[in-house]
Amino acid sequence: ETGVTQSPTHLIKTRGQQVTLRCSSQSGHNTVSWYQQALGQGPQFIFQYYREEENGRGNFPPRFSGLQFPNYSSELNVNALELDDSALYLCASSWPGQGAGGYTFGSGTRLTVV
Amino acid sequence: GESVGLHLPTLSVQEGDNSIINCAYSNSASDYFIWYKQESGKGPQFIIDIRSNMDKRQGQRVTVLLNKTVKHLSLQIAATQPGDSAVYFCAEISGNQFYFGTGTSLTVIP
C-alpha cells in the first residue's frame, strides 16, 4: 500500500507567476483535500475533491483552484502568486466514512514566493 | 468560523516523564476531535481521535481527554521518549473540513 506522494518537494516562484502542485492519493482513496500551512501555524483547509468534483472550500480566493483526475490524483493551481502564498502545501487523501485515522497526509510541497 | 487554539506554544519535558498538551476549541457543535503529530519535513500524522460523546480515550502511551463544559481537549503522553519530539496539533472536524490549532512544539530532553 503506497502513501500520499506530493511533487515537487520544494519550489521557488516569483510574485505574479502561476504554480501547479501535484498529489497522488493513497491506493484506494477517492477523496483529496488540500491545506496551506504557513510557518509556525496549523494547516488551513483550501478545498476538497471527491470523485473529481470540488466538495467543499475554505476561505481562499478563486486564484486557488484544483483538479482531480479519474485515478484520484489531484492538482492545486495558484495564479498570480503573492508573497503571502509562501507556505507548505499539504495534500491528504481519504475514503468517505473512514474517520480521521484513515486521513493520510503527504509530506507537502514547500513553496517560496520571492 | 471555528477557532481552535493551544494554551502553550512550546513544552520541554525530561525523557521518561509524562507530557500534557492542551487545546481549547470554540465550536461547541464539533463532534469529532483529533490529535496530530508533525515532525520536521513531514506531514501531520494521526495520533488519536475522540468523539464528543466520550470524555476519555486511550491509545498506546497516549490518552486524550475531552471536557465539553469548558471546551478543552488534552493529549497526555506517558513516558515521553526522544522520538516524541515534534509539533502537536489538535483539530476539530466540521462537515468535511479539519480545523487545526496553531500547534505546540514538544521537546524531549534526554
Interface residues (C-beta under 8 A of the other chain):
Chain A: V4 S33 Y35 G40 Q41 G42 P43 Q44 F45 Q48 N55 G56 G58 N59 L90 A92 G99 A100 G101 Y103 F105 G106 S107 G108
Chain B: G1 V4 Y32 I34 G41 K42 G43 P44 Q45 F46 D49 F89 A91 I93 G95 N96 Q97 F98 Y99 F100 G101 T102 G103
